[in-house]
Amino acid sequence: NFWSYDFGLTNLPGDYFSAHGVEYYGSMNCLKGGILFADAVILPGERYVCEAQTPEHGCGLENVLREHQHKLYGIPSSAELKDWKPAAGENFEKSRANLLEAVGMAPEPPRAIFATFTESSGGKGLDLLFPALDRLLADDVRLILAGPVDAGNITALEIAERKHRGRFAHVPEVDEAFAHKALAGADVFLVPGPVEPEAIWLRRAMLSGAIPLAAQCPGLFQFVRDWEQTRGKGNGFVFCA
């Protein structure tokens, strides 16, 4: 964003310094001009397409992006997915056993193992997750919560660790080795809040074979389609908080 006097340095025709050009609230904004004259504007995922049109994430250009939303496309990068696909022939039951052992749970195979990473939703949704643990863990289910928990949920976390010992485990610090182990051994990957903009952890989990269970949010449809039993279509489960 430059002051208006710099427009003379561009050698553009004078009518380009207008609402239909690079002029923006009396200044010269080249990015605004790029959005106006581009055939397409590429953002790294549909979540970014939605977020960029809000004052919180639009960096002052949200009005321009809303006016040109027909040319916004979300194309997530695949660079962060490299090396996250399980090796061919990897034993799923062994992966489950390794995960249970890593978090100190009994090796007997439960009905299902749920894993959730706080980073996958920016730490949001835990206020919904903790009150639901009684029902979630009632039917021979294990839940592994990986990543830091904010101060507002520490008390609920401590209660959950005492009340559901053996069925619930919290791993506060996650390295890559544990992350691989968690995603390879989980049956379900739970995202209790709005998925991160690029949905890196969600996509890694799905690549590892975990079924996504995610809170509805803008852009989620690019990765998760709610299962429709009557049509036999969908790749996960979506719920509304």
N, C-alpha and C positions, 0 to 999 in steps of 0.2 A: 504494500500500500504506500503510494508516494504522494507528495503534495502536488497540487494542480499545476504548478509552474514547470514540473518535469515533463509535462505532456509535450512541450515543444521539442524535447530531445528524441521523441519517438518517430518524428517525420510522418506521422499519420495525418490524414485529412482532418480538418477541424471538427467535422460532424461526428467523429469517433469519440470526442469528449462530450458524451451525452448519456442519458439513461439507457440508450440502446448500444452503448459502447463501453469504454473503460472508466467513465465517470461514476463515482460512487460516493454519495454524500459529500460532494465538493472536492474529493480527492481522486487520485487515479489508481485504480485497482486492476492490475494486469491479470490476476487470477479470475476476476469477474469477467473480463474480456475473453479469457480462455474458455470459460463455461458457456458464455453466450455463443461463441463462434465455433465451438467444437461440434462434431457430429455425435459424439458419445463421451460421457464422463464416467471413467471406471473407478470404482471404489472396491476395497478388498472384502466384499461380502454384503449381503442384503441388509444385515444389521447396520452397517455403515450407511447404506442408502437411507434408511429410516432416521438414524441418529443425526446425520449431517443436516437434516432439514429442521433441526430443533435449535433454539438459542443456546442450549448448553454445549452442543458439539459443532455448531455450524460456523464457528470462528468469524461471526459477523456476516457471513455470506448465505445464511439459511434462507433468506427471502429469495435470493437469486436461484438457489438450488431447488426450492419449491416451485418456482416459476418454470424451471426446466427439468422437472422430475421425469418427464417422458424420455429423457436421454441419459438418465442415471442407471448404471448397471453395476451389480455386485458380483465380482469374480474373485473368490477367495484363493489365496496362494496355496500351493501344495508343498512348499518348501519345508514347513514345519511338520509334515507327515512322514518325511523320509525316515526309514528304519523303524517305523512303528507297527508295521504289519507282522503278525506272528509268523515264525518260520513254518514252512510246509511240514506237515506231519507232527506238529507240536501237540502234545497230549493235553487236552483241556482239563481233564480231571486232575492231572498232575499239577497244572497251573493253579487250579483252585486250592489244592492241598498246600502248595508253596505259599500262596497268599495267606491262608489261614494260619500257617505256621509263623509267617513273618509278623503278624499282628498279635500273636499269642493266643489264638483261639483254638478250641479243640479240633482235631483233624477230621472228626466225623463229618462227612459231606452234608451240608444243610440242603434244604429245598432250593434256596436261592441265595446268592451273594450280591448285595448291592454295594456299589462304590460311588462316592461323590467327592469331587475336588472343590474346595472353596474357590480356587482360582477360576474354575469353569463358569462361575456366575459373579465374580468379583466379591465373593463373600455374602451375597444377598440370598435371601430365601431361607436362611437358617432359623429365623423366627417362625417359619411355617413348618420346618422339618422337625425340630425338637418336640413340639406338642403332638406330633403325629407318630412318634416312635412306638408308643404302646400298641397301636394298631399295626404299624408296619412290621414290627418284630414279633408279633404274636404267633405267626404261622411258620415256625422253623426257618426264619430268615436271618441273615447276618448283614450288618451294615458297617462299612468302613468309611470314615470321614477323614479325608486327607487334606492337610493344609492348615494354616493359622485360622483361629476363630477370634472375632472381634470382641472387645471388652463387654459389650452389651449382651453377649450370649455365653459368657464364661460360666455363669451360675447354672444355666440350663445344660451346658456341656458336662459340668461336674456331676450334676444329678443323673444325667444319662449314663455316664461312665459307672456310677455306683449301682443304679437301678437295673441296668441292662448288661452287667458284666458277663462276658462270654458271648454276647450277641452283638454288642456294639463296641467299636474300637476307634480311637482317634489317633492319627499319626500327624503331629503338628508340623514336622519338617519333611518335605518330600524331595528326594533326589531322583535322578532319572532311572536308576535301577529299580527303586520301589515303584515308581510310576508305571514302568513296563510290567512289573509283577502284578500290580493292582488291576490294570486294564486287561491283562491276559487272563486273570483268574475271575474277574467279575462277570456275573450273568447279566446284570442291569447296571447302566450308568445313569445315576440320578443327578439332574440339574434342577434344584429347587427354586431358582430365581432366574431372571433374564440371562440368557446365555451371553458369554463374552462376544464382542463384535465379530471376531474372526472364527469363533467357535472351535478353537484349536483343540482343546481337550475333548470336546464332544466328538469331533471328527476322528481324533486318535482312538477314542473308545470304540466308536462304530467300526473303525478299521480293524480293531482288535477282536471284534465279534460281540461286543456288549450291546444289549438292546437299550436304546435311549428312552428315558422317562423324564420328560422336560416340561418346565413351565412355559405356557404360551407367552410369546413375546414377538415383536416385529422382527421379521427376517428369519425366524426359526424354520419356516416352511421350506427354505432352501436346503435344509439338511434332514429334517424330521417330518414325516408325514404320518399323521395319526392312523393307527390300525383300524381298518373297517372290516369287521368280521364277515358281514354279508357279502362284500365285494372281494374279500381276500386280498386287499391292497393296503399298503402302508409299511413302514419300517420301524415304528416305535410307538410310544404312547405320549400324548400331549394332554396336560391338565391346566385348568385355569385357576390361578391363585385367588 
